[in-house]
């Protein structure tokens, strides 16, 4: 497996500042950008394109918290997390609220039709506004939960810094990989909820 952290010269950390990562990626990848090598020979251009693709893939993996955590777990544990559908701690309430809101929103949207009178149009408009307010409040709750997770990930960087070196047999036992897996699953739900809410926002705007 390609180590995206090593490829970009990044320490293995649960949290990476996106701007700092971009600042590291750009000078590393610039010499291999297709615009820089379009006049080179076939072999040189192919090698540069391959290197640029590798660096870009590593950047995209580390840029997204969910993908970065999955990659870190695979590197440290030597395997992907088990496909467990357990709701991560601290997310059950949001799981229930968003699931119920999406079901009710879909039901409302399926019944929404062109109102035959101004009064009904006004009523339908108010109901639509109420729904967007409800969805917006849920998205804010998701954002708050995401900020809490990010804060915990930032605090875990010190644990990784103090762990035995990569390749040391004692390293896996020194790392909270079980908790990291829970955070990965929580981040996965955060992403899924944001997509679900965004989809409803678009449908209400139509």
Backbone as CSV, one residue per row, in Angstrom:
resi,resn,N_x,N_y,N_z,CA_x,CA_y,CA_z,C_x,C_y,C_z
1,UNK,0.840,-1.199,0.000,0.000,0.000,0.000,0.881,1.258,0.000
2,UNK,0.547,2.223,-0.838,1.276,3.487,-0.861,0.947,4.288,0.387
3,UNK,1.965,4.775,1.069,1.785,5.597,2.269,1.663,7.049,1.811
4,UNK,0.433,7.592,1.839,0.205,8.961,1.372,0.933,9.975,2.240
5,UNK,1.054,9.677,3.528,1.770,10.591,4.425,3.241,10.690,3.999
6,UNK,3.870,9.529,3.806,5.284,9.503,3.425,5.495,10.135,2.055
7,UNK,4.563,9.901,1.139,4.710,10.425,-0.218,4.739,11.951,-0.225
8,UNK,3.967,12.558,0.676,3.907,14.019,0.742,4.801,14.589,1.839
9,UNK,5.539,13.714,2.521,6.423,14.187,3.582,5.683,14.686,4.800
10,UNK,4.489,14.143,5.044,3.668,14.530,6.187,3.827,13.512,7.305
11,UNK,3.919,13.958,8.559,3.895,13.001,9.669,2.535,12.299,9.698
12,UNK,2.516,11.078,10.171,1.236,10.383,10.333,0.472,11.029,11.485
13,UNK,-0.587,11.731,11.145,-1.400,12.427,12.132,-2.880,12.215,11.811
14,UNK,-3.727,12.061,12.834,-5.162,12.007,12.584,-5.709,13.317,12.017
15,UNK,-5.089,14.444,12.418,-5.560,15.729,11.905,-4.443,16.441,11.153
16,UNK,-4.782,16.995,9.986,-3.846,17.784,9.198,-4.565,19.062,8.776
17,UNK,-3.910,20.193,8.942,-4.491,21.461,8.509,-4.555,21.475,6.977
18,UNK,-5.732,21.694,6.399,-5.865,21.628,4.934,-4.979,22.628,4.197
19,UNK,-4.847,23.844,4.741,-4.028,24.852,4.073,-2.548,24.471,4.103
20,UNK,-2.103,23.934,5.241,-0.704,23.503,5.347,-0.431,22.344,4.391
21,UNK,-1.406,21.435,4.271,-1.245,20.305,3.352,-1.140,20.797,1.915
22,UNK,-1.980,21.759,1.552,-1.942,22.307,0.189,-0.606,22.989,-0.083
23,UNK,-0.093,23.713,0.920,1.191,24.399,0.761,2.332,23.413,0.562
24,UNK,2.194,22.224,1.129,3.222,21.202,0.944,3.059,20.518,-0.424
25,UNK,1.816,20.285,-0.829,1.534,19.554,-2.065,1.951,20.334,-3.318
26,UNK,1.648,21.615,-3.353,1.849,22.389,-4.587,3.301,22.394,-5.069
27,UNK,4.279,22.711,-4.218,5.662,22.693,-4.730,6.165,21.288,-5.061
28,UNK,5.628,20.270,-4.384,6.033,18.898,-4.689,5.520,18.456,-6.057
29,UNK,4.293,18.866,-6.367,3.654,18.388,-7.599,3.938,19.279,-8.809
30,UNK,4.305,20.544,-8.578,4.455,21.496,-9.680,5.412,21.018,-10.779
31,UNK,6.566,20.428,-10.448,7.479,20.005,-11.531,6.899,18.914,-12.426
32,UNK,5.883,18.205,-11.939,5.329,17.084,-12.700,3.978,17.412,-13.335
33,UNK,3.550,18.668,-13.178,2.252,19.067,-13.745,2.287,18.893,-15.262
34,UNK,1.204,18.384,-15.851,1.175,18.161,-17.307,1.572,19.384,-18.127
35,UNK,1.239,20.593,-17.653,1.598,21.800,-18.395,3.109,22.022,-18.438
36,UNK,3.817,21.455,-17.438,5.269,21.644,-17.367,6.031,20.655,-18.261
37,UNK,5.399,19.548,-18.577,6.133,18.483,-19.287,5.539,18.164,-20.661
38,UNK,4.636,19.016,-21.149,3.962,18.681,-22.418,4.934,18.611,-23.581
39,UNK,6.097,19.283,-23.466,7.064,19.249,-24.552,8.154,18.220,-24.376
40,UNK,8.091,17.428,-23.305,9.128,16.428,-23.042,8.903,15.190,-23.905
41,UNK,9.892,14.293,-23.864,9.757,13.039,-24.595,8.680,12.163,-24.000
42,UNK,8.283,11.148,-24.747,7.188,10.285,-24.300,7.469,9.646,-22.952
43,UNK,8.654,9.093,-22.773,8.980,8.392,-21.530,8.996,9.355,-20.354
44,UNK,9.604,10.519,-20.544,9.671,11.505,-19.462,8.284,12.028,-19.118
45,UNK,7.480,12.279,-20.146,6.129,12.784,-19.920,5.273,11.744,-19.204
46,UNK,5.401,10.493,-19.581,4.631,9.428,-18.936,5.029,9.280,-17.462
47,UNK,6.344,9.345,-17.193,6.816,9.234,-15.815,6.322,10.413,-14.976
48,UNK,6.347,11.617,-15.563,5.888,12.804,-14.848,4.391,12.726,-14.578
49,UNK,3.629,12.270,-15.560,2.174,12.152,-15.376,1.835,11.146,-14.283
50,UNK,2.589,10.056,-14.246,2.358,9.050,-13.216,2.671,9.612,-11.831
51,UNK,3.795,10.336,-11.740,4.164,10.933,-10.456,3.136,11.969,-10.011
52,UNK,2.665,12.779,-10.948,1.659,13.793,-10.621,0.377,13.136,-10.140
53,UNK,-0.019,12.037,-10.781,-1.227,11.314,-10.381,-1.069,10.734,-8.976
54,UNK,0.107,10.199,-8.666,0.354,9.637,-7.338,0.278,10.717,-6.261
55,UNK,0.903,11.849,-6.517,0.893,12.946,-5.548,-0.524,13.503,-5.367
56,UNK,-1.259,13.615,-6.468,-2.634,14.129,-6.396,-3.525,13.181,-5.608
57,UNK,-3.361,11.876,-5.825,-4.159,10.890,-5.096,-3.838,10.951,-3.607
58,UNK,-2.556,11.102,-3.272,-2.167,11.209,-1.863,-2.751,12.473,-1.240
59,UNK,-2.698,13.569,-1.971,-3.247,14.835,-1.477,-4.744,14.713,-1.208
60,UNK,-5.470,14.131,-2.152,-6.917,13.977,-1.985,-7.257,13.053,-0.824
61,UNK,-6.444,12.040,-0.602,-6.677,11.129,0.518,-6.498,11.841,1.850
62,UNK,-5.448,12.619,1.977,-5.158,13.279,3.254,-5.998,14.533,3.473
63,UNK,-6.509,15.108,2.408,-7.289,16.340,2.541,-8.634,16.096,3.203
64,UNK,-9.271,14.969,2.896,-10.589,14.670,3.435,-10.455,13.891,4.745
65,UNK,-10.989,14.402,5.861,-10.831,13.715,7.152,-11.247,12.250,7.132
66,UNK,-12.372,11.955,6.496,-12.861,10.572,6.466,-11.877,9.658,5.744
67,UNK,-11.382,10.103,4.581,-10.432,9.293,3.815,-9.087,9.202,4.534
68,UNK,-8.682,10.293,5.166,-7.407,10.286,5.886,-7.442,9.291,7.049
69,UNK,-8.537,9.273,7.796,-8.641,8.350,8.929,-8.663,6.902,8.461
70,UNK,-9.372,6.636,7.384,-9.396,5.278,6.837,-7.997,4.845,6.428
71,UNK,-7.284,5.727,5.763,-5.923,5.423,5.315,-4.998,5.205,6.511
72,UNK,-5.131,6.043,7.539,-4.283,5.918,8.723,-4.543,4.603,9.448
73,UNK,-5.808,4.215,9.554,-6.153,2.940,10.192,-5.540,1.777,9.414
74,UNK,-5.667,1.832,8.087,-5.100,0.760,7.254,-3.588,0.662,7.426
75,UNK,-2.917,1.806,7.497,-1.464,1.805,7.654,-1.045,1.255,9.016
76,UNK,-1.735,1.699,10.071,-1.311,1.348,11.420,-1.783,-0.047,11.837
77,UNK,-2.983,-0.422,11.413,-3.535,-1.721,11.817,-3.232,-2.814,10.803
78,UNK,-2.866,-2.416,9.587,-2.575,-3.399,8.553,-3.806,-3.972,7.884
79,UNK,-4.975,-3.383,8.155,-6.222,-3.877,7.565,-7.275,-2.780,7.625
80,UNK,-8.269,-2.879,6.755,-9.392,-1.940,6.785,-10.263,-2.208,8.005
81,UNK,-10.985,-1.195,8.490,-11.935,-1.431,9.589,-13.003,-2.425,9.173
82,UNK,-13.516,-3.149,10.136,-14.597,-4.080,9.838,-15.840,-3.303,9.442
83,UNK,-16.648,-3.910,8.589,-17.869,-3.265,8.115,-18.961,-3.424,9.160
84,UNK,-18.854,-2.612,10.199,-19.804,-2.679,11.313,-20.780,-1.515,11.182
85,UNK,-22.068,-1.800,11.302,-23.082,-0.773,11.148,-23.486,-0.147,12.474
86,UNK,-22.663,-0.305,13.489,-22.961,0.266,14.808,-22.896,1.789,14.748
87,UNK,-23.860,2.458,15.400,-23.863,3.911,15.436,-22.760,4.368,16.392
88,UNK,-21.841,5.238,15.953,-20.755,5.678,16.824,-21.273,6.437,18.041
89,UNK,-20.577,6.361,19.165,-20.980,7.097,20.368,-21.104,8.595,20.081
90,UNK,-22.152,9.208,20.649,-22.340,10.645,20.488,-23.081,11.056,19.235
91,UNK,-23.521,10.079,18.432,-24.194,10.424,17.182,-25.612,9.849,17.086
92,UNK,-26.034,9.090,18.079,-27.340,8.432,18.003,-28.485,9.432,17.884
93,UNK,-28.436,10.504,18.687,-29.538,11.467,18.666,-29.659,12.118,17.288
94,UNK,-28.528,12.520,16.726,-28.566,13.117,15.390,-29.012,12.097,14.350
95,UNK,-28.588,10.855,14.503,-28.980,9.794,13.582,-30.509,9.680,13.524
96,UNK,-31.143,9.696,14.686,-32.604,9.578,14.755,-33.269,10.824,14.182
97,UNK,-32.794,11.996,14.581,-33.415,13.249,14.151,-33.334,13.435,12.637
98,UNK,-32.169,13.164,12.073,-31.999,13.381,10.635,-32.767,12.334,9.835
99,UNK,-32.756,11.100,10.308,-33.520,10.066,9.622,-34.998,10.400,9.577
100,UNK,-35.538,10.847,10.714,-36.955,11.195,10.780,-37.257,12.422,9.914
101,UNK,-36.398,13.436,9.982,-36.623,14.655,9.202,-36.591,14.371,7.702
102,UNK,-35.667,13.542,7.261,-35.581,13.219,5.836,-36.811,12.458,5.356
103,UNK,-37.283,11.540,6.182,-38.499,10.797,5.808,-39.698,11.735,5.700
104,UNK,-39.865,12.613,6.682,-40.997,13.532,6.679,-40.872,14.564,5.557
105,UNK,-39.639,15.012,5.292,-39.430,15.963,4.198,-39.778,15.324,2.860
106,UNK,-39.364,14.078,2.675,-39.681,13.378,1.423,-41.187,13.215,1.250
107,UNK,-41.872,12.948,2.349,-43.332,12.799,2.283,-43.985,14.122,1.896
108,UNK,-43.511,15.218,2.503,-44.053,16.537,2.171,-43.782,16.876,0.704
109,UNK,-42.554,16.627,0.250,-42.193,16.949,-1.133,-42.991,16.126,-2.138
110,UNK,-43.285,14.884,-1.789,-44.037,14.029,-2.710,-45.477,14.507,-2.879
111,UNK,-45.997,15.224,-1.868,-47.384,15.693,-1.919,-47.499,17.135,-2.393
112,UNK,-46.338,17.810,-2.486,-46.366,19.223,-2.863,-46.716,19.352,-4.344
113,UNK,-47.728,20.120,-4.652,-48.177,20.332,-6.027,-48.397,21.825,-6.262
114,UNK,-48.697,22.166,-7.488,-48.998,23.558,-7.811,-50.303,23.963,-7.124
115,UNK,-50.211,24.941,-6.219,-51.389,25.349,-5.445,-52.391,26.060,-6.351
116,UNK,-53.684,25.736,-6.210,-54.691,26.316,-7.103,-55.134,27.720,-6.707
117,UNK,-54.788,28.194,-5.511,-55.249,29.512,-5.083,-54.122,30.258,-4.375
118,UNK,-54.196,31.601,-4.314,-53.165,32.398,-3.631,-53.005,32.009,-2.159
119,UNK,-54.119,31.708,-1.492,-54.062,31.347,-0.081,-53.290,30.039,0.117
120,UNK,-53.571,29.065,-0.726,-52.872,27.785,-0.631,-51.395,27.937,-1.012
121,UNK,-51.131,28.816,-1.982,-49.739,29.075,-2.358,-48.969,29.654,-1.178
122,UNK,-49.609,30.605,-0.485,-48.977,31.228,0.674,-48.737,30.203,1.775
123,UNK,-49.722,29.338,2.009,-49.585,28.296,3.032,-48.451,27.331,2.683
124,UNK,-48.387,26.955,1.425,-47.358,26.026,0.983,-45.969,26.664,1.076
125,UNK,-45.908,27.963,0.752,-44.640,28.679,0.859,-44.159,28.712,2.299
126,UNK,-45.093,28.971,3.234,-44.715,29.017,4.645,-44.236,27.652,5.132
127,UNK,-44.914,26.609,4.693,-44.495,25.254,5.076,-43.100,24.944,4.526
128,UNK,-42.842,25.391,3.299,-41.522,25.181,2.706,-40.452,25.922,3.497
129,UNK,-40.736,27.157,3.901,-39.790,27.936,4.699,-39.547,27.280,6.058
130,UNK,-40.620,26.752,6.641,-40.472,26.053,7.924,-39.550,24.845,7.769
131,UNK,-39.714,24.142,6.659,-38.885,22.965,6.427,-37.419,23.339,6.223
132,UNK,-37.158,24.394,5.466,-35.769,24.794,5.257,-35.137,25.247,6.572
133,UNK,-35.927,25.890,7.439,-35.410,26.274,8.757,-35.060,25.038,9.581
134,UNK,-35.915,24.035,9.507,-35.674,22.799,10.269,-34.418,22.092,9.755
135,UNK,-34.297,22.008,8.446,-33.116,21.360,7.865,-31.846,22.154,8.166
136,UNK,-31.962,23.475,8.136,-30.803,24.318,8.438,-30.343,24.112,9.882
137,UNK,-31.295,23.990,10.799,-30.950,23.750,12.205,-30.243,22.404,12.370
138,UNK,-30.709,21.406,11.631,-30.061,20.098,11.692,-28.649,20.159,11.118
139,UNK,-28.459,20.904,10.018,-27.120,21.024,9.441,-26.174,21.728,10.409
140,UNK,-26.678,22.712,11.127,-25.851,23.398,12.123,-25.455,22.434,13.241
141,UNK,-26.377,21.559,13.634,-26.059,20.555,14.654,-24.995,19.584,14.145
142,UNK,-25.092,19.214,12.868,-24.076,18.342,12.251,-22.725,19.045,12.240
143,UNK,-22.727,20.328,11.888,-21.476,21.087,11.857,-20.845,21.188,13.245
144,UNK,-21.689,21.352,14.257,-21.185,21.419,15.627,-20.546,20.099,16.028
145,UNK,-21.207,18.999,15.678,-20.648,17.678,15.989,-19.337,17.466,15.235
146,UNK,-19.276,17.909,14.000,-18.051,17.771,13.223,-16.913,18.564,13.870
147,UNK,-17.209,19.759,14.358,-16.187,20.579,15.015,-15.670,19.880,16.270
148,UNK,-16.549,19.201,17.001,-16.127,18.451,18.189,-15.185,17.311,17.801
149,UNK,-15.510,16.629,16.708,-14.663,15.526,16.247,-13.295,16.036,15.795
150,UNK,-13.296,17.151,15.098,-12.033,17.734,14.635,-11.152,18.095,15.825
151,UNK,-11.760,18.648,16.860,-10.997,19.018,18.057,-10.353,17.784,18.690
152,UNK,-11.098,16.687,18.735,-10.533,15.465,19.297,-9.409,14.933,18.412
153,UNK,-9.600,14.994,17.095,-8.547,14.539,16.189,-7.274,15.355,16.375
154,UNK,-7.428,16.650,16.540,-6.263,17.506,16.763,-5.521,17.085,18.028
155,UNK,-6.284,16.736,19.076,-5.649,16.347,20.338,-4.917,15.007,20.214
156,UNK,-5.348,14.173,19.277,-4.709,12.866,19.100,-3.359,12.954,18.393
157,UNK,-3.073,14.080,17.759,-1.784,14.218,17.078,-0.618,13.999,18.037
158,UNK,-0.754,14.466,19.276,0.333,14.313,20.247,0.564,12.845,20.590
159,UNK,-0.517,12.042,20.564,-0.379,10.607,20.827,0.452,9.960,19.730
160,UNK,0.179,10.337,18.485,0.950,9.790,17.357,2.406,10.251,17.411
161,UNK,2.623,11.493,17.839,3.988,12.009,17.924,4.821,11.258,18.962
162,UNK,4.166,10.800,20.040,4.898,10.139,21.124,4.947,8.623,20.975
163,UNK,4.298,8.076,19.958,4.265,6.623,19.757,5.607,6.116,19.244
164,UNK,5.897,4.828,19.430,7.122,4.245,18.840,7.148,4.461,17.328
165,UNK,8.325,4.423,16.754,8.499,4.716,15.330,7.751,3.716,14.459
166,UNK,7.445,4.136,13.237,6.810,3.250,12.255,7.694,2.031,12.043
167,UNK,7.096,0.852,12.112,7.839,-0.391,11.972,8.187,-1.036,13.295
168,UNK,8.099,-0.275,14.384,8.349,-0.830,15.720,7.167,-1.721,16.095
169,UNK,7.396,-2.974,16.523,6.294,-3.879,16.884,5.411,-3.339,18.004
170,UNK,5.959,-2.422,18.819,5.182,-1.885,19.938,4.264,-0.739,19.507
171,UNK,4.398,-0.276,18.277,3.637,0.897,17.845,2.113,0.689,17.867
172,UNK,1.572,-0.369,17.271,0.103,-0.506,17.250,-0.535,-0.478,18.631
173,UNK,0.101,-1.122,19.610,-0.472,-1.166,20.958,-0.435,0.197,21.631
174,UNK,0.449,1.083,21.173,0.572,2.403,21.785,-0.405,3.412,21.204
175,UNK,-1.121,3.021,20.158,-2.034,3.933,19.480,-3.490,3.569,19.779
176,UNK,-4.358,4.568,19.986,-5.780,4.301,20.257,-6.549,3.998,18.965
177,UNK,-6.231,2.868,18.342,-6.815,2.564,17.033,-8.307,2.281,17.111
178,UNK,-8.760,1.740,18.261,-10.191,1.507,18.433,-10.962,2.809,18.417
179,UNK,-10.446,3.813,19.127,-11.105,5.122,19.144,-11.008,5.778,17.774
180,UNK,-9.876,5.612,17.100,-9.722,6.190,15.771,-10.752,5.609,14.802
181,UNK,-11.035,4.333,14.960,-12.047,3.708,14.110,-13.430,4.283,14.399
182,UNK,-13.727,4.548,15.675,-15.007,5.172,16.025,-15.112,6.566,15.414
183,UNK,-14.021,7.309,15.447,-14.024,8.655,14.870,-14.185,8.597,13.358
184,UNK,-13.572,7.606,12.737,-13.739,7.420,11.293,-15.210,7.162,10.949
185,UNK,-15.849,6.289,11.722,-17.256,5.994,11.454,-18.127,7.231,11.699
186,UNK,-17.811,7.990,12.750,-18.574,9.208,13.030,-18.414,10.205,11.890
187,UNK,-17.194,10.366,11.371,-16.968,11.264,10.242,-17.707,10.780,9.000
188,UNK,-17.811,9.469,8.840,-18.554,8.914,7.707,-20.027,9.298,7.798
189,UNK,-20.594,9.221,9.003,-21.987,9.629,9.185,-22.151,11.123,8.936
190,UNK,-21.188,11.921,9.407,-21.253,13.368,9.185,-21.336,13.658,7.681
191,UNK,-20.491,13.006,6.901,-20.514,13.202,5.456,-21.829,12.768,4.838
192,UNK,-22.333,11.628,5.298,-23.586,11.103,4.762,-24.755,12.031,5.090
193,UNK,-24.795,12.521,6.327,-25.885,13.417,6.732,-25.850,14.717,5.948
194,UNK,-24.660,15.257,5.747,-24.540,16.504,4.997,-25.046,16.322,3.568
195,UNK,-24.734,15.189,2.957,-25.229,14.901,1.607,-26.754,14.783,1.599
196,UNK,-27.311,14.084,2.603,-28.761,13.907,2.668,-29.480,15.240,2.848
197,UNK,-28.963,16.078,3.738,-29.596,17.372,3.977,-29.443,18.281,2.758
198,UNK,-28.277,18.264,2.125,-28.066,19.086,0.936,-29.030,18.707,-0.189
199,UNK,-29.258,17.400,-0.331,-30.198,16.940,-1.353,-31.592,17.492,-1.104
200,UNK,-32.016,17.503,0.160,-33.359,18.037,0.465,-33.404,19.544,0.261
201,UNK,-32.330,20.246,0.627,-32.299,21.698,0.387,-32.509,21.998,-1.093
202,UNK,-31.852,21.242,-1.948,-31.977,21.463,-3.401,-33.414,21.201,-3.846
203,UNK,-34.000,20.131,-3.355,-35.359,19.778,-3.774,-36.379,20.820,-3.290
204,UNK,-36.142,21.394,-2.109,-37.065,22.427,-1.620,-36.909,23.724,-2.413
205,UNK,-35.721,23.938,-2.985,-35.475,25.182,-3.726,-36.060,25.138,-5.136
206,UNK,-36.393,23.955,-5.612,-36.937,23.820,-6.973,-38.380,24.331,-7.038
